[in-house]
Amino acid sequence: MKENSNKDIVFIHKLSQLMTKEKITKLKYEKSGIKLSIDKNTFSGNFTTNQNSSLVETENKNNKILETESNLDINHPGALKAPMVGTAYISPEPGKPPFIRMGDTVSKNQPLLIIEAMKVMNSINATKSGKVVFIGFEDGQPVEFEQLLVIIE
């Protein structure tokens, strides 16, 4: 059950990235008990499932990011929230490999991302060691204060 929920979230995140890349403003998707509707113009989105997991919607700029309360809750002990408003970057500089990817194992104090705020590059480090199970931002996109960025289990 947990593995399917994680796969659904990864799939939804990839759809969101594709929508941004291709400048798609509306998307409806239905398959195997999953119904997803994203409308970037009206900030509406809904998600239903026949599985026994409860879902919460959170907003990531114009796109909806969905996470399960059981393992991807914003209050999860491994949740890393944005300490400031700015632009998030997944790699130290353009063309370089990302700091983290889904499923990576990280160490405490390892750099996970950079947030640029007022022309200052701020390194955001892991608060604990573990496995990256959620990445809630897109490279080069704005992030809001206390936006869920990463979850480490």
DSSP file (Angstrom, degrees, kcal/mol; ACC not computed):
  #  RESIDUE AA STRUCTURE BP1 BP2  ACC     N-H-->O    O-->H-N    N-H-->O    O-->H-N    TCO  KAPPA ALPHA  PHI   PSI    X-CA   Y-CA   Z-CA
    1    1 A M     >        0   0    0      0, 0.0     4,-2.2     0, 0.0     5,-0.2   0.000 360.0 360.0 360.0 -49.6    0.0    0.0    0.0
    2    2 A K  H  >  +     0   0    0      1,-0.2     4,-2.2     2,-0.2     5,-0.2   0.892 360.0  51.5 -62.0 -41.0    2.7    2.5    1.0
    3    3 A E  H  > S+     0   0    0      1,-0.2     4,-2.2     2,-0.2    -1,-0.2   0.900 109.5  49.8 -64.3 -41.5    4.8    1.6   -2.1
    4    4 A N  H  > S+     0   0    0      2,-0.2     4,-2.5     1,-0.2    -1,-0.2   0.902 109.5  51.8 -63.7 -41.1    1.8    2.3   -4.4
    5    5 A S  H  X S+     0   0    0     -4,-2.2     4,-2.3     2,-0.2    -2,-0.2   0.918 110.4  48.3 -61.3 -43.7    1.1    5.6   -2.7
    6    6 A N  H  X S+     0   0    0     -4,-2.2     4,-2.5     1,-0.2    -1,-0.2   0.901 111.1  50.3 -63.5 -40.9    4.7    6.7   -3.2
    7    7 A K  H  X S+     0   0    0     -4,-2.2     4,-2.6     2,-0.2    -2,-0.2   0.901 109.9  51.1 -63.7 -40.3    4.5    5.6   -6.9
    8    8 A D  H  X S+     0   0    0     -4,-2.5     4,-2.7     2,-0.2    -2,-0.2   0.915 111.0  48.1 -61.7 -43.2    1.3    7.6   -7.3
    9    9 A I  H  X S+     0   0    0     -4,-2.3     4,-2.5     2,-0.2    -2,-0.2   0.910 111.7  48.9 -66.1 -42.1    3.0   10.7   -5.8
   10   10 A V  H  X S+     0   0    0     -4,-2.5     4,-2.3     2,-0.2    -1,-0.2   0.924 112.6  49.2 -61.6 -44.4    6.0   10.3   -8.0
   11   11 A F  H  X S+     0   0    0     -4,-2.6     4,-2.3     2,-0.2    -2,-0.2   0.924 111.7  48.1 -61.1 -45.5    3.8    9.9  -11.0
   12   12 A I  H  X S+     0   0    0     -4,-2.7     4,-2.4     1,-0.2    -1,-0.2   0.899 110.6  51.7 -62.8 -40.9    1.7   13.0  -10.1
   13   13 A H  H  X S+     0   0    0     -4,-2.5     4,-2.3     2,-0.2    -1,-0.2   0.907 109.5  49.6 -62.3 -42.0    4.9   15.0   -9.5
   14   14 A K  H  X S+     0   0    0     -4,-2.3     4,-2.5     2,-0.2    -2,-0.2   0.890 109.8  51.3 -65.0 -39.2    6.2   14.0  -13.0
   15   15 A L  H  X S+     0   0    0     -4,-2.3     4,-2.6     2,-0.2    -2,-0.2   0.917 109.5  50.9 -61.6 -42.1    2.8   15.0  -14.6
   16   16 A S  H  X S+     0   0    0     -4,-2.4     4,-2.1     2,-0.2    -2,-0.2   0.917 110.7  48.0 -61.1 -44.4    3.1   18.4  -12.8
   17   17 A Q  H  X S+     0   0    0     -4,-2.3     4,-2.7     2,-0.2    -1,-0.2   0.903 111.5  50.6 -63.0 -41.4    6.7   18.9  -14.2
   18   18 A L  H  X S+     0   0    0     -4,-2.5     4,-2.9     2,-0.2     6,-0.2   0.902 108.2  53.0 -62.9 -41.5    5.5   17.9  -17.7
   19   19 A M  H  X>S+     0   0    0     -4,-2.6     5,-2.4     2,-0.2     4,-0.6   0.920 111.8  45.3 -59.7 -43.8    2.6   20.4  -17.4
   20   20 A T  H ><5S+     0   0    0     -4,-2.1     3,-0.7     3,-0.2    -2,-0.2   0.939 114.9  47.5 -64.3 -47.4    5.1   23.2  -16.5
   21   21 A K  H 3<5S+     0   0    0     -4,-2.7    -2,-0.2     1,-0.2    -1,-0.2   0.909 120.0  37.3 -61.1 -44.7    7.6   22.2  -19.2
   22   22 A E  H 3<5S-     0   0    0     -4,-2.9    -1,-0.2    -5,-0.2    -2,-0.2   0.396 108.9-121.1 -91.2   2.7    4.9   22.0  -22.0
   23   23 A K  T <<5 +     0   0    0     -3,-0.7     2,-0.4    -4,-0.6    -3,-0.2   0.876  51.4 166.1  58.1  41.1    2.9   25.0  -20.6
   24   24 A I      < -     0   0    0     -5,-2.4    -1,-0.2    -6,-0.2     3,-0.1  -0.748  19.7-173.3 -86.4 131.2   -0.2   22.8  -20.2
   25   25 A T        +     0   0    0     -2,-0.4    15,-2.9     1,-0.2    16,-0.5   0.693  65.8  37.9-101.0 -21.5   -2.8   24.6  -18.0
   26   26 A K  E     +A   39   0A   0     13,-0.2     2,-0.3    14,-0.1    13,-0.2  -0.989  59.3 171.0-133.9 142.5   -5.4   21.8  -17.6
   27   27 A L  E     -A   38   0A   0     11,-2.6    11,-3.0    -2,-0.4     2,-0.4  -0.980   9.6-174.3-149.0 134.4   -5.1   18.1  -17.1
   28   28 A K  E     +A   37   0A   0     -2,-0.3     2,-0.4     9,-0.2     9,-0.2  -0.999  11.9 177.2-126.9 135.1   -7.5   15.3  -16.2
   29   29 A Y  E     +A   36   0A   0      7,-2.9     7,-3.3    -2,-0.4     2,-0.4  -0.999   6.5 176.6-140.9 132.2   -6.3   11.8  -15.6
   30   30 A E  E     +A   35   0A   0     -2,-0.4     2,-0.3     5,-0.2     5,-0.2  -0.993  17.3 138.1-137.4 130.1   -8.3    8.7  -14.5
   31   31 A K  E >   -A   34   0A   0      3,-2.2     3,-2.4    -2,-0.4    -2,-0.0  -0.863  67.1  -8.1-168.4 135.2   -6.9    5.1  -14.1
   32   32 A S  T 3  S-     0   0    0      1,-0.3    18,-0.2    -2,-0.3     3,-0.1   0.833 130.2 -42.7  47.0  48.8   -7.3    2.2  -11.7
   33   33 A G  T 3  S+     0   0    0      1,-0.2     2,-0.5    16,-0.1    -1,-0.3   0.450 113.1 117.7  82.5  -0.9   -9.3    4.2   -9.1
   34   34 A I  E <   -A   31   0A   0     -3,-2.4    -3,-2.2    15,-0.2     2,-0.5  -0.889  38.8-178.0-103.4 127.0   -7.2    7.3   -9.3
   35   35 A K  E     +AB  30  48A   0     13,-1.6    13,-1.3    -2,-0.5     2,-0.4  -0.990   5.8 177.5-123.8 122.5   -8.8   10.5  -10.5
   36   36 A L  E     +AB  29  47A   0     -7,-3.3    -7,-2.9    -2,-0.5     2,-0.4  -0.987   8.1 179.1-129.2 132.5   -6.7   13.6  -10.8
   37   37 A S  E     -AB  28  46A   0      9,-1.4     9,-1.1    -2,-0.4     2,-0.4  -0.984   3.5-179.2-133.9 122.8   -7.7   17.0  -12.1
   38   38 A I  E     +AB  27  45A   0    -11,-3.0   -11,-2.6    -2,-0.4     2,-0.4  -0.987   7.1 176.3-124.4 127.8   -5.3   19.9  -12.3
   39   39 A D  E  >> -AB  26  44A   0      5,-1.9     5,-1.1    -2,-0.4     4,-0.9  -0.922   9.1-170.3-129.4 105.2   -6.2   23.4  -13.5
   40   40 A K  T  45S+     0   0    0    -15,-2.9   -14,-0.1    -2,-0.4    -1,-0.1   0.704  84.2  57.0 -70.5 -19.3   -3.3   25.8  -13.1
   41   41 A N  T  45S+     0   0    0    -16,-0.5    -1,-0.2     1,-0.2   -15,-0.1   0.817 116.2  31.1 -81.4 -31.0   -5.6   28.8  -13.9
   42   42 A T  T  45S-     0   0    0     -3,-0.4    -2,-0.2     2,-0.2    -1,-0.2   0.401  99.2-125.5-108.8   2.4   -8.1   28.3  -11.2
   43   43 A F  T  <5 +     0   0    0     -4,-0.9     2,-0.4     1,-0.2    -3,-0.2   0.809  64.5 138.0  57.7  31.6   -5.9   26.7   -8.5
   44   44 A S  E   < +B   39   0A   0     -5,-1.1    -5,-1.9    20,-0.0     2,-0.3  -0.839  18.7 152.5-108.7 147.9   -8.3   23.8   -8.3
   45   45 A G  E     -B   38   0A   0     -2,-0.4     2,-0.3    -7,-0.2    -7,-0.2  -0.945  15.7-171.2-163.6 147.4   -7.3   20.1   -8.0
   46   46 A N  E     -B   37   0A   0     -9,-1.1    -9,-1.4    -2,-0.3     2,-0.4  -0.989   2.4-168.4-144.0 157.3   -8.8   17.0   -6.6
   47   47 A F  E     +B   36   0A   0     -2,-0.3     2,-0.3   -11,-0.2   -11,-0.2  -0.982   7.4 175.5-146.9 127.3   -7.6   13.5   -6.0
   48   48 A T  E     -B   35   0A   0    -13,-1.3   -13,-1.6    -2,-0.4     2,-0.3  -0.959   4.2-177.0-131.3 154.4   -9.6   10.5   -5.1
   49   49 A T        -     0   0    0     -2,-0.3   -15,-0.2   -15,-0.2   -16,-0.1  -0.990  32.3-140.2-147.2 152.7   -8.5    6.9   -4.7
   50   50 A N  S    S+     0   0    0     -2,-0.3   -17,-0.1   -18,-0.2   -16,-0.1   0.516  77.6 100.5 -87.9  -6.7  -10.1    3.5   -3.9
   51   51 A Q  S    S-     0   0    0    -18,-0.1     2,-0.3     1,-0.1    -2,-0.2  -0.282  88.0-108.7 -75.6 166.3   -7.1    2.6   -1.7
   52   52 A N  S    S+     0   0    0      2,-0.1     2,-0.4    -2,-0.0    -1,-0.1  -0.108  81.8 109.1 -89.2  37.2   -7.2    2.8    2.0
   53   53 A S        -     0   0    0     -2,-0.3     2,-0.4   -52,-0.1    -4,-0.1  -0.914  63.7-133.3-113.7 143.6   -4.9    5.8    2.3
   54   54 A S        -     0   0    0     -2,-0.4    15,-1.7     2,-0.0    16,-0.4  -0.747  23.6-151.5 -94.4 141.2   -6.0    9.3    3.2
   55   55 A L  E     -C   68   0B   0     -2,-0.4     2,-0.4    13,-0.2    13,-0.2  -0.843  10.2-162.6-119.3 149.7   -4.8   12.2    1.1
   56   56 A V  E     -C   67   0B   0     11,-2.0    11,-1.7    -2,-0.3     2,-0.4  -0.972  14.4-139.2-126.5 141.1   -4.1   15.8    1.7
   57   57 A E  E     +C   66   0B   0     -2,-0.4     2,-0.3     9,-0.2     9,-0.2  -0.855  21.4 176.8-100.5 137.0   -3.7   18.6   -0.9
   58   58 A T  E     -C   65   0B   0      7,-2.0     7,-2.1    -2,-0.4     2,-0.5  -0.958  27.8-119.9-130.5 155.3   -1.0   21.2   -0.5
   59   59 A E  E     -C   64   0B   0     -2,-0.3     2,-0.6     5,-0.2     5,-0.2  -0.825  18.6-171.2-102.9 130.6   -0.3   24.0   -3.0
   60   60 A N  E >   -C   63   0B   0      3,-2.8     3,-1.9    -2,-0.5     2,-0.2  -0.889  66.2 -68.4-116.8  95.3    3.0   24.3   -4.7
   61   61 A K  T 3  S-     0   0    0     -2,-0.6    82,-0.0     1,-0.3    -1,-0.0  -0.422 115.3 -17.8  54.4-117.2    2.8   27.7   -6.6
   62   62 A N  T 3  S+     0   0    0     -2,-0.2    -1,-0.3    -3,-0.1     2,-0.3   0.671 127.4  75.1 -90.8 -17.6    0.2   27.0   -9.3
   63   63 A N  E <  S-C   60   0B   0     -3,-1.9    -3,-2.8   -25,-0.1     2,-0.5  -0.659  78.1-124.6 -97.6 151.0    0.4   23.2   -9.2
   64   64 A K  E     -C   59   0B   0     -2,-0.3     2,-0.5    -5,-0.2    -5,-0.2  -0.794  19.3-162.6 -91.3 132.6   -1.1   20.9   -6.6
   65   65 A I  E     -C   58   0B   0     -7,-2.1    -7,-2.0    -2,-0.5     2,-0.4  -0.958  10.3-155.3-111.1 134.8    1.2   18.5   -4.9
   66   66 A L  E     +C   57   0B   0     -2,-0.5     2,-0.3    -9,-0.2    -9,-0.2  -0.911  15.4 173.8-115.1 134.7   -0.5   15.6   -3.2
   67   67 A E  E     -C   56   0B   0    -11,-1.7   -11,-2.0    -2,-0.4     2,-0.3  -0.983  32.0-111.0-138.2 154.1    0.9   13.6   -0.3
   68   68 A T  E  >  -C   55   0B   0     -2,-0.3     4,-2.3   -13,-0.2   -13,-0.2  -0.587  17.8-138.4 -82.9 142.7   -0.4   10.9    2.0
   69   69 A E  T  4 S+     0   0    0    -15,-1.7     4,-0.4    -2,-0.3    -1,-0.1   0.852  98.6  60.4 -65.6 -33.8   -0.9   11.8    5.6
   70   70 A S  T  4 S+     0   0    0    -16,-0.4    -1,-0.2     1,-0.2     3,-0.1   0.902 128.5   1.7 -66.3 -42.4    0.5    8.5    6.8
   71   71 A N  T  4 S+     0   0    0      1,-0.1    -2,-0.2    -3,-0.1    -1,-0.2   0.548 134.1  44.5-126.3  -8.3    4.0    8.9    5.3
   72   72 A L  S  < S+     0   0    0     -4,-2.3     2,-0.2     7,-0.0    -2,-0.1  -0.181  73.1 148.6-129.2  42.4    4.3   12.2    3.6
   73   73 A D    >   -     0   0    0     -4,-0.4     3,-2.2     1,-0.1     6,-0.1  -0.503  55.9-125.9 -77.4 143.5    2.6   14.5    6.1
   74   74 A I  T 3  S+     0   0    0      1,-0.3    -1,-0.1    -2,-0.2    -5,-0.0   0.746 115.3  51.8 -60.9 -23.0    3.9   18.1    6.4
   75   75 A N  T 3  S+     0   0    0     -6,-0.1    -1,-0.3     3,-0.0    -2,-0.0   0.255  80.1 135.3 -97.1  11.7    4.4   17.4   10.1
   76   76 A H    X   -     0   0    0     -3,-2.2     3,-2.1     1,-0.1    76,-0.1  -0.298  67.7-120.0 -55.5 141.9    6.4   14.3    9.4
   77   77 A P  T 3  S+     0   0    0      0, 0.0    -1,-0.1     0, 0.0    76,-0.1   0.743 114.8  47.4 -61.0 -21.7    9.5   14.2   11.6
   78   78 A G  T 3  S+     0   0    0      2,-0.1    74,-1.8    48,-0.0     2,-0.3   0.261  83.5 126.2-101.3  11.8   11.7   14.2    8.5
   79   79 A A  E <   -D  151   0C   0     -3,-2.1     2,-0.6    72,-0.2    72,-0.2  -0.525  44.0-160.0 -73.5 132.7    9.9   17.0    6.7
   80   80 A L  E     -D  150   0C   0     70,-3.3    69,-2.8    -2,-0.3    70,-1.5  -0.965  10.6-166.9-115.2 116.9   12.1   19.9    5.6
   81   81 A K  E     -D  148   0C   0     -2,-0.6    67,-0.2    67,-0.2    64,-0.1  -0.704  33.1 -92.1-103.8 154.3   10.2   23.1    5.0
   82   82 A A        -     0   0    0     65,-2.3    64,-3.1    62,-0.3    65,-0.1  -0.466  27.7-158.1 -64.6 124.6   11.5   26.3    3.3
   83   83 A P  S    S+     0   0    0      0, 0.0     2,-0.3     0, 0.0    -1,-0.2   0.529  74.4  10.8 -81.2  -4.5   13.0   28.6    5.9
   84   84 A M  S    S-     0   0    0     60,-0.2     2,-0.3    63,-0.1    63,-0.2  -0.970  83.6 -92.8-160.1 167.1   12.5   31.6    3.5
   85   85 A V  S    S+     0   0    0     -2,-0.3     2,-0.3    60,-0.1    59,-0.2  -0.728  70.7  97.6 -85.4 140.2   10.9   32.7    0.3
   86   86 A G  E    S-F  143   0D   0     57,-1.7    57,-3.1    -2,-0.3     2,-0.5  -0.979  74.0 -53.9 173.0-162.0   13.1   32.4   -2.7
   87   87 A T  E     -FG 142 116D   0     29,-2.2    29,-3.0    -2,-0.3     2,-0.3  -0.936  48.5-141.0-109.7 127.1   14.1   30.4   -5.8
   88   88 A A  E     - G   0 115D   0     53,-2.4    52,-3.0    -2,-0.5    53,-0.5  -0.687  15.1-170.0 -93.2 138.7   15.0   26.7   -5.2
   89   89 A Y  E     - G   0 114D   0     25,-2.9    25,-2.4    -2,-0.3    50,-0.1  -0.993  16.1-159.6-128.1 135.2   17.8   25.0   -7.0
   90   90 A I  S    S+     0   0    0     -2,-0.4     9,-3.7    23,-0.2    10,-0.5   0.601  78.4  46.5 -88.3 -13.8   18.4   21.2   -6.9
   91   91 A S  S    S-     0   0    0      7,-0.3    23,-0.1     8,-0.1    21,-0.0  -0.893  85.9-114.8-129.4 159.9   22.1   21.5   -8.1
   92   92 A P  S    S-     0   0    0      0, 0.0    -1,-0.1     0, 0.0    21,-0.0   0.788  97.0 -10.0 -65.7 -27.3   25.0   23.7   -7.1
   93   93 A E  S >  S-     0   0    0      4,-0.2     3,-2.1     3,-0.0    -3,-0.0  -0.970  94.5 -67.4-162.7 159.7   25.1   25.3  -10.5
   94   94 A P  T 3  S+     0   0    0      0, 0.0     0, 0.0     0, 0.0     0, 0.0  -0.220 119.1  18.4 -54.8 136.8   23.5   24.8  -14.0
   95   95 A G  T 3  S+     0   0    0      1,-0.3     0, 0.0    -4,-0.0     0, 0.0   0.275  98.6 115.1  86.6 -11.2   24.7   21.6  -15.7
   96   96 A K  S <  S-     0   0    0     -3,-2.1    -1,-0.3     1,-0.1     3,-0.1  -0.564  77.6 -91.7 -87.6 155.6   25.9   20.0  -12.4
   97   97 A P        -     0   0    0      0, 0.0    -4,-0.2     0, 0.0    -1,-0.1  -0.303  51.4 -97.0 -63.0 150.7   24.3   16.8  -11.0
   98   98 A P        -     0   0    0      0, 0.0    -7,-0.3     0, 0.0     3,-0.1  -0.291  20.6-125.9 -67.3 153.8   21.5   17.4   -8.5
   99   99 A F  S    S+     0   0    0     -9,-3.7     2,-0.3    13,-0.2    -8,-0.1   0.916  90.8   8.0 -60.9 -43.7   22.2   17.3   -4.7
  100  100 A I        -     0   0    0    -10,-0.5     2,-0.3    12,-0.4    -1,-0.2  -0.934  58.7-166.8-139.8 158.7   19.5   14.7   -4.3
  101  101 A R    >   -     0   0    0     -2,-0.3     3,-2.1    -3,-0.1    31,-0.2  -0.930  48.3 -75.3-135.7 161.3   17.1   12.5   -6.2
  102  102 A M  T 3  S+     0   0    0     -2,-0.3    31,-0.2     1,-0.3     3,-0.1  -0.346 120.6  20.5 -55.4 133.8   14.1   10.5   -5.0
  103  103 A G  T 3  S+     0   0    0     29,-3.0    -1,-0.3     1,-0.3    30,-0.1   0.293  89.8 138.9  89.2  -9.9   15.3    7.4   -3.1
  104  104 A D    <   -     0   0    0     -3,-2.1    28,-3.2    27,-0.1     2,-0.5  -0.333  52.2-129.0 -65.3 149.2   18.7    8.7   -2.3
  105  105 A T  E     -I  131   0E   0     26,-0.2     2,-0.3    -3,-0.1    26,-0.2  -0.891  31.2-169.3 -97.3 129.2   20.2    8.1    1.1
  106  106 A V  E     -I  130   0E   0     24,-3.4    24,-2.2    -2,-0.5     2,-0.3  -0.813  14.7-132.2-119.9 159.0   21.4   11.3    2.7
  107  107 A S    >   -     0   0    0     -2,-0.3     3,-2.1    22,-0.2    19,-0.3  -0.759  40.8 -84.1-105.8 154.6   23.5   12.1    5.8
  108  108 A K  T 3  S+     0   0    0     -2,-0.3    19,-0.2     1,-0.3    21,-0.1  -0.327 116.7  15.2 -56.2 137.3   22.7   14.7    8.4
  109  109 A N  T 3  S+     0   0    0     17,-2.8    -1,-0.3     1,-0.3    18,-0.1   0.451  89.7 142.0  72.6   5.7   24.0   18.2    7.4
  110  110 A Q    <   -     0   0    0     -3,-2.1    16,-2.6    18,-0.1    -1,-0.3  -0.581  61.8-105.4 -71.5 135.5   24.4   17.1    3.7
  111  111 A P  E     + H   0 125D   0      0, 0.0    14,-0.3     0, 0.0     3,-0.1  -0.429  41.6 173.9 -62.2 133.2   23.3   19.9    1.3
  112  112 A L  E     -     0   0D   0     12,-3.1   -12,-0.4     1,-0.4     2,-0.3   0.699  60.2 -23.6-109.5 -33.3   19.9   19.1   -0.3
  113  113 A L  E     - H   0 124D   0     11,-1.4    11,-2.9   -14,-0.1    -1,-0.4  -0.961  56.8-115.5-166.3 173.6   19.2   22.2   -2.2
  114  114 A I  E     -GH  89 123D   0    -25,-2.4   -25,-2.9    -2,-0.3     2,-0.5  -0.985  16.2-158.7-124.3 137.2   19.9   25.9   -2.5
  115  115 A I  E     -GH  88 122D   0      7,-2.6     7,-2.3    -2,-0.4     2,-0.6  -0.976  10.8-149.9-114.7 120.9   17.4   28.7   -2.0
  116  116 A E  E     +GH  87 121D   0    -29,-3.0   -29,-2.2    -2,-0.5     2,-0.4  -0.796  24.1 169.1 -89.1 122.9   18.4   32.0   -3.6
  117  117 A A  E >   - H   0 120D   0      3,-2.4     3,-1.4    -2,-0.6   -31,-0.1  -0.981  68.2 -10.8-137.8 122.7   16.9   35.0   -1.7
  118  118 A M  T 3  S-     0   0    0     -2,-0.4    -1,-0.1     1,-0.3     3,-0.1   0.896 128.3 -56.2  54.8  44.0   17.9   38.6   -2.3
  119  119 A K  T 3  S+     0   0    0      1,-0.2     2,-0.5    -3,-0.0    -1,-0.3   0.623 113.5 119.9  64.9  16.8   20.8   37.5   -4.5
  120  120 A V  E <   -H  117   0D   0     -3,-1.4    -3,-2.4     2,-0.0     2,-0.7  -0.948  60.8-137.8-111.8 130.6   22.2   35.3   -1.7
  121  121 A M  E     -H  116   0D   0     -2,-0.5     2,-0.6    -5,-0.2    -5,-0.2  -0.789  20.9-165.9 -89.1 116.5   22.6   31.5   -2.2
  122  122 A N  E     -H  115   0D   0     -7,-2.3    -7,-2.6    -2,-0.7     2,-0.4  -0.913  12.6-140.7-108.3 117.3   21.5   29.7    1.0
  123  123 A S  E     -H  114   0D   0     -2,-0.6     2,-0.6    -9,-0.2    -9,-0.2  -0.623  11.2-153.7 -76.9 128.8   22.4   26.1    1.3
  124  124 A I  E     -H  113   0D   0    -11,-2.9   -12,-3.1    -2,-0.4   -11,-1.4  -0.931  17.6-163.2-106.7 118.7   19.6   24.0    2.9
  125  125 A N  E     -H  111   0D   0     -2,-0.6     2,-0.1   -14,-0.3   -15,-0.1  -0.640  26.0 -91.8-106.5 157.9   21.0   20.9    4.6
  126  126 A A        -     0   0    0    -16,-2.6   -17,-2.8   -19,-0.3    -1,-0.1  -0.417  23.2-155.2 -65.2 136.1   19.5   17.7    5.8
  127  127 A T  S    S+     0   0    0    -19,-0.2     2,-0.3     1,-0.1    -1,-0.1   0.570  78.2   9.9 -88.4 -11.1   18.4   17.8    9.4
  128  128 A K  S    S-     0   0    0    -21,-0.2     2,-0.2   -50,-0.1    -1,-0.1  -0.972  82.5 -98.7-157.0 165.7   18.7   14.0    9.8
  129  129 A S        +     0   0    0     -2,-0.3     2,-0.3   -21,-0.1   -22,-0.2  -0.612  66.6  88.3 -86.7 151.8   20.1   11.0    7.9
  130  130 A G  E    S-I  106   0E   0    -24,-2.2   -24,-3.4    -2,-0.2     2,-0.4  -0.984  72.8 -42.7 156.8-163.0   17.8    8.8    5.9
  131  131 A K  E     -I  105   0E   0     -2,-0.3    22,-2.8   -26,-0.2     2,-0.6  -0.834  47.8-122.3-104.3 135.3   16.1    8.1    2.6
  132  132 A V  E     +E  152   0C   0    -28,-3.2   -29,-3.0    -2,-0.4    20,-0.2  -0.663  38.6 164.5 -76.2 115.9   14.6   10.9    0.4
  133  133 A V  E     +     0   0C   0     18,-2.6     2,-0.3    -2,-0.6    -1,-0.2   0.485  61.6  29.3-111.9  -7.5   11.0    9.9   -0.1
  134  134 A F  E     -E  151   0C   0     17,-1.1    17,-1.8   -67,-0.0     2,-0.5  -0.961  49.9-172.4-155.5 134.3    9.5   13.2   -1.3
  135  135 A I  E     -E  150   0C   0     -2,-0.3    15,-0.2    15,-0.2    14,-0.1  -0.981   9.5-175.6-125.2 117.0   10.8   16.3   -3.3
  136  136 A G        +     0   0    0     13,-3.6     2,-0.3    -2,-0.5    14,-0.1  -0.064  55.0  61.6-108.7  31.9    8.2   19.0   -3.3
  137  137 A F        -     0   0    0     12,-0.3     2,-0.4     6,-0.1     6,-0.1  -0.977  69.1-126.6-148.9 162.0    9.8   21.7   -5.5
  138  138 A E    >   -     0   0    0     -2,-0.3     3,-2.0     4,-0.2   -50,-0.3  -0.894  40.9 -94.1-111.9 143.5   11.0   22.1   -9.1
  139  139 A D  T 3  S+     0   0    0     -2,-0.4   -50,-0.2     1,-0.3    -1,-0.0  -0.287 108.9   8.9 -56.9 129.0   14.4   23.3  -10.0
  140  140 A G  T 3  S+     0   0    0    -52,-3.0    -1,-0.3     1,-0.3   -51,-0.2   0.529 101.1 123.5  80.4   6.0   14.5   27.1  -10.6
  141  141 A Q    <   -     0   0    0     -3,-2.0   -53,-2.4   -53,-0.5    -1,-0.3  -0.710  67.2-100.3-101.1 151.9   11.0   27.6   -9.3
  142  142 A P  E     -F   87   0D   0      0, 0.0     2,-0.3     0, 0.0   -55,-0.3  -0.355  34.6-158.7 -66.0 147.0    9.9   30.0   -6.5
  143  143 A V  E     -F   86   0D   0    -57,-3.1   -57,-1.7    -6,-0.1     2,-0.2  -0.946   8.8-133.2-124.7 150.8    9.2   28.5   -3.1
  144  144 A E    >   -     0   0    0     -2,-0.3     3,-2.1   -59,-0.2   -62,-0.3  -0.628  39.0 -80.6 -98.8 158.2    7.1   30.0   -0.3
  145  145 A F  T 3  S+     0   0    0      1,-0.3    -1,-0.1    -2,-0.2     3,-0.1  -0.374 117.3   6.6 -56.7 130.9    8.0   30.2    3.4
  146  146 A E  T 3  S+     0   0    0    -64,-3.1    -1,-0.3     1,-0.2     2,-0.2   0.602  89.1 154.9  66.0  16.3    7.4   26.9    5.1
  147  147 A Q    <   -     0   0    0     -3,-2.1   -65,-2.3   -63,-0.2     2,-0.5  -0.534  55.5-105.7 -67.7 138.6    6.6   25.1    1.8
  148  148 A L  E     +D   81   0C   0    -67,-0.2   -67,-0.2    -2,-0.2     3,-0.1  -0.555  49.9 166.2 -68.6 118.6    7.3   21.4    2.1
  149  149 A L  E     -     0   0C   0    -69,-2.8   -13,-3.6    -2,-0.5     2,-0.3   0.856  56.9  -0.9-101.3 -49.1   10.5   20.8    0.2
  150  150 A V  E     -DE  80 135C   0    -70,-1.5   -70,-3.3   -15,-0.2     2,-0.4  -0.990  51.2-152.6-146.6 146.7   11.8   17.4    1.1
  151  151 A I  E     -DE  79 134C   0    -17,-1.8   -18,-2.6    -2,-0.3   -17,-1.1  -0.997  12.3-167.0-123.4 130.5   10.9   14.5    3.4
  152  152 A I  E       E   0 132C   0    -74,-1.8   -20,-0.2    -2,-0.4   -47,-0.1  -0.965 360.0 360.0-115.8 125.2   13.6   12.2    4.7
  153  153 A E              0   0    0    -22,-2.8   -21,-0.1    -2,-0.5    -1,-0.1   0.389 360.0 360.0-108.0 360.0   12.6    8.8    6.3
